[in-house]
Amino acid sequence: MHIPVGLVVGKKQDKYRRKLKEPGSGA
């Protein structure tokens, strides 16, 4: 099963975003 790199990066970013939990992070 091939996993797109974009998906992995997206998941990583989501994890970091959740860790930061900063309001108005600047999306």
mmCIF file of the N, C-alpha and C atoms, coordinates in Angstrom:
data_MODEL
# 
_entry.id   MODEL 
# 
loop_
_atom_site.group_PDB 
_atom_site.id 
_atom_site.type_symbol 
_atom_site.label_atom_id 
_atom_site.label_alt_id 
_atom_site.label_comp_id 
_atom_site.label_asym_id 
_atom_site.label_entity_id 
_atom_site.label_seq_id 
_atom_site.pdbx_PDB_ins_code 
_atom_site.Cartn_x 
_atom_site.Cartn_y 
_atom_site.Cartn_z 
_atom_site.occupancy 
_atom_site.B_iso_or_equiv 
_atom_site.pdbx_formal_charge 
_atom_site.auth_seq_id 
_atom_site.auth_comp_id 
_atom_site.auth_asym_id 
_atom_site.auth_atom_id 
_atom_site.pdbx_PDB_model_num 
ATOM 1  N N  . MET A 1 1  ? 0.851  -1.198 0.000  1.00 0.00 ? 1  MET A N  1 
ATOM 2  C CA . MET A 1 1  ? 0.000  0.000  0.000  1.00 0.00 ? 1  MET A CA 1 
ATOM 3  C C  . MET A 1 1  ? 0.886  1.249  0.000  1.00 0.00 ? 1  MET A C  1 
ATOM 4  N N  . HIS A 1 2  ? 0.668  2.082  -0.994 1.00 0.00 ? 2  HIS A N  1 
ATOM 5  C CA . HIS A 1 2  ? 1.488  3.299  -1.115 1.00 0.00 ? 2  HIS A CA 1 
ATOM 6  C C  . HIS A 1 2  ? 0.841  4.446  -0.348 1.00 0.00 ? 2  HIS A C  1 
ATOM 7  N N  . ILE A 1 3  ? 1.631  5.099  0.491  1.00 0.00 ? 3  ILE A N  1 
ATOM 8  C CA . ILE A 1 3  ? 1.107  6.238  1.257  1.00 0.00 ? 3  ILE A CA 1 
ATOM 9  C C  . ILE A 1 3  ? 1.685  7.532  0.696  1.00 0.00 ? 3  ILE A C  1 
ATOM 10 N N  . PRO A 1 4  ? 0.828  8.430  0.223  1.00 0.00 ? 4  PRO A N  1 
ATOM 11 C CA . PRO A 1 4  ? 1.294  9.702  -0.323 1.00 0.00 ? 4  PRO A CA 1 
ATOM 12 C C  . PRO A 1 4  ? 2.030  10.521 0.736  1.00 0.00 ? 4  PRO A C  1 
ATOM 13 N N  . VAL A 1 5  ? 3.158  11.090 0.318  1.00 0.00 ? 5  VAL A N  1 
ATOM 14 C CA . VAL A 1 5  ? 3.956  11.884 1.267  1.00 0.00 ? 5  VAL A CA 1 
ATOM 15 C C  . VAL A 1 5  ? 3.137  13.063 1.786  1.00 0.00 ? 5  VAL A C  1 
ATOM 16 N N  . GLY A 1 6  ? 2.332  13.642 0.908  1.00 0.00 ? 6  GLY A N  1 
ATOM 17 C CA . GLY A 1 6  ? 1.520  14.798 1.307  1.00 0.00 ? 6  GLY A CA 1 
ATOM 18 C C  . GLY A 1 6  ? 0.646  14.465 2.506  1.00 0.00 ? 6  GLY A C  1 
ATOM 19 N N  . LEU A 1 7  ? 0.086  13.248 2.485  1.00 0.00 ? 7  LEU A N  1 
ATOM 20 C CA . LEU A 1 7  ? -0.796 12.857 3.589  1.00 0.00 ? 7  LEU A CA 1 
ATOM 21 C C  . LEU A 1 7  ? -0.005 12.774 4.887  1.00 0.00 ? 7  LEU A C  1 
ATOM 22 N N  . VAL A 1 8  ? 1.184  12.187 4.804  1.00 0.00 ? 8  VAL A N  1 
ATOM 23 C CA . VAL A 1 8  ? 2.017  12.046 6.005  1.00 0.00 ? 8  VAL A CA 1 
ATOM 24 C C  . VAL A 1 8  ? 2.374  13.424 6.554  1.00 0.00 ? 8  VAL A C  1 
ATOM 25 N N  . VAL A 1 9  ? 2.790  14.313 5.647  1.00 0.00 ? 9  VAL A N  1 
ATOM 26 C CA . VAL A 1 9  ? 3.171  15.669 6.079  1.00 0.00 ? 9  VAL A CA 1 
ATOM 27 C C  . VAL A 1 9  ? 1.968  16.365 6.706  1.00 0.00 ? 9  VAL A C  1 
ATOM 28 N N  . GLY A 1 10 ? 0.819  16.202 6.075  1.00 0.00 ? 10 GLY A N  1 
ATOM 29 C CA . GLY A 1 10 ? -0.399 16.837 6.590  1.00 0.00 ? 10 GLY A CA 1 
ATOM 30 C C  . GLY A 1 10 ? -0.708 16.353 7.994  1.00 0.00 ? 10 GLY A C  1 
ATOM 31 N N  . LYS A 1 11 ? -0.567 15.044 8.189  1.00 0.00 ? 11 LYS A N  1 
ATOM 32 C CA . LYS A 1 11 ? -0.853 14.488 9.526  1.00 0.00 ? 11 LYS A CA 1 
ATOM 33 C C  . LYS A 1 11 ? 0.142  15.039 10.540 1.00 0.00 ? 11 LYS A C  1 
ATOM 34 N N  . LYS A 1 12 ? 1.403  15.147 10.118 1.00 0.00 ? 12 LYS A N  1 
ATOM 35 C CA . LYS A 1 12 ? 2.438  15.666 11.025 1.00 0.00 ? 12 LYS A CA 1 
ATOM 36 C C  . LYS A 1 12 ? 2.100  17.108 11.406 1.00 0.00 ? 12 LYS A C  1 
ATOM 37 N N  . GLN A 1 13 ? 1.716  17.893 10.395 1.00 0.00 ? 13 GLN A N  1 
ATOM 38 C CA . GLN A 1 13 ? 1.393  19.302 10.666 1.00 0.00 ? 13 GLN A CA 1 
ATOM 39 C C  . GLN A 1 13 ? 0.215  19.389 11.624 1.00 0.00 ? 13 GLN A C  1 
ATOM 40 N N  . ASP A 1 14 ? -0.780 18.514 11.413 1.00 0.00 ? 14 ASP A N  1 
ATOM 41 C CA . ASP A 1 14 ? -1.964 18.536 12.275 1.00 0.00 ? 14 ASP A CA 1 
ATOM 42 C C  . ASP A 1 14 ? -1.555 18.241 13.721 1.00 0.00 ? 14 ASP A C  1 
ATOM 43 N N  . LYS A 1 15 ? -0.619 17.300 13.867 1.00 0.00 ? 15 LYS A N  1 
ATOM 44 C CA . LYS A 1 15 ? -0.176 16.932 15.214 1.00 0.00 ? 15 LYS A CA 1 
ATOM 45 C C  . LYS A 1 15 ? 0.505  18.139 15.877 1.00 0.00 ? 15 LYS A C  1 
ATOM 46 N N  . TYR A 1 16 ? 1.361  18.796 15.100 1.00 0.00 ? 16 TYR A N  1 
ATOM 47 C CA . TYR A 1 16 ? 2.064  19.968 15.658 1.00 0.00 ? 16 TYR A CA 1 
ATOM 48 C C  . TYR A 1 16 ? 1.061  21.060 16.027 1.00 0.00 ? 16 TYR A C  1 
ATOM 49 N N  . ARG A 1 17 ? 0.080  21.241 15.153 1.00 0.00 ? 17 ARG A N  1 
ATOM 50 C CA . ARG A 1 17 ? -0.934 22.283 15.391 1.00 0.00 ? 17 ARG A CA 1 
ATOM 51 C C  . ARG A 1 17 ? -1.669 21.986 16.696 1.00 0.00 ? 17 ARG A C  1 
ATOM 52 N N  . ARG A 1 18 ? -2.014 20.718 16.874 1.00 0.00 ? 18 ARG A N  1 
ATOM 53 C CA . ARG A 1 18 ? -2.746 20.339 18.093 1.00 0.00 ? 18 ARG A CA 1 
ATOM 54 C C  . ARG A 1 18 ? -1.849 20.537 19.313 1.00 0.00 ? 18 ARG A C  1 
ATOM 55 N N  . LYS A 1 19 ? -0.572 20.253 19.140 1.00 0.00 ? 19 LYS A N  1 
ATOM 56 C CA . LYS A 1 19 ? 0.360  20.392 20.263 1.00 0.00 ? 19 LYS A CA 1 
ATOM 57 C C  . LYS A 1 19 ? 0.470  21.875 20.641 1.00 0.00 ? 19 LYS A C  1 
ATOM 58 N N  . LEU A 1 20 ? 0.576  22.714 19.632 1.00 0.00 ? 20 LEU A N  1 
ATOM 59 C CA . LEU A 1 20 ? 0.721  24.152 19.895 1.00 0.00 ? 20 LEU A CA 1 
ATOM 60 C C  . LEU A 1 20 ? -0.560 24.699 20.523 1.00 0.00 ? 20 LEU A C  1 
ATOM 61 N N  . LYS A 1 21 ? -1.690 24.362 19.880 1.00 0.00 ? 21 LYS A N  1 
ATOM 62 C CA . LYS A 1 21 ? -2.997 24.831 20.402 1.00 0.00 ? 21 LYS A CA 1 
ATOM 63 C C  . LYS A 1 21 ? -2.929 26.331 20.610 1.00 0.00 ? 21 LYS A C  1 
ATOM 64 N N  . GLU A 1 22 ? -2.476 27.049 19.598 1.00 0.00 ? 22 GLU A N  1 
ATOM 65 C CA . GLU A 1 22 ? -2.379 28.513 19.727 1.00 0.00 ? 22 GLU A CA 1 
ATOM 66 C C  . GLU A 1 22 ? -3.505 29.172 18.939 1.00 0.00 ? 22 GLU A C  1 
ATOM 67 N N  . PRO A 1 23 ? -4.337 29.970 19.587 1.00 0.00 ? 23 PRO A N  1 
ATOM 68 C CA . PRO A 1 23 ? -5.419 30.672 18.895 1.00 0.00 ? 23 PRO A CA 1 
ATOM 69 C C  . PRO A 1 23 ? -4.857 31.703 17.919 1.00 0.00 ? 23 PRO A C  1 
ATOM 70 N N  . GLY A 1 24 ? -5.369 31.668 16.683 1.00 0.00 ? 24 GLY A N  1 
ATOM 71 C CA . GLY A 1 24 ? -4.869 32.627 15.697 1.00 0.00 ? 24 GLY A CA 1 
ATOM 72 C C  . GLY A 1 24 ? -3.433 32.325 15.354 1.00 0.00 ? 24 GLY A C  1 
ATOM 73 N N  . SER A 1 25 ? -3.141 31.037 15.131 1.00 0.00 ? 25 SER A N  1 
ATOM 74 C CA . SER A 1 25 ? -1.768 30.639 14.809 1.00 0.00 ? 25 SER A CA 1 
ATOM 75 C C  . SER A 1 25 ? -1.350 31.273 13.483 1.00 0.00 ? 25 SER A C  1 
ATOM 76 N N  . GLY A 1 26 ? -2.351 31.640 12.649 1.00 0.00 ? 26 GLY A N  1 
ATOM 77 C CA . GLY A 1 26 ? -2.037 32.265 11.363 1.00 0.00 ? 26 GLY A CA 1 
ATOM 78 C C  . GLY A 1 26 ? -2.195 31.284 10.242 1.00 0.00 ? 26 GLY A C  1 
ATOM 79 N N  . ALA A 1 27 ? -3.369 30.653 10.164 1.00 0.00 ? 27 ALA A N  1 
ATOM 80 C CA . ALA A 1 27 ? -3.602 29.653 9.119  1.00 0.00 ? 27 ALA A CA 1 
ATOM 81 C C  . ALA A 1 27 ? -3.812 30.354 7.786  1.00 0.00 ? 27 ALA A C  1 
# 
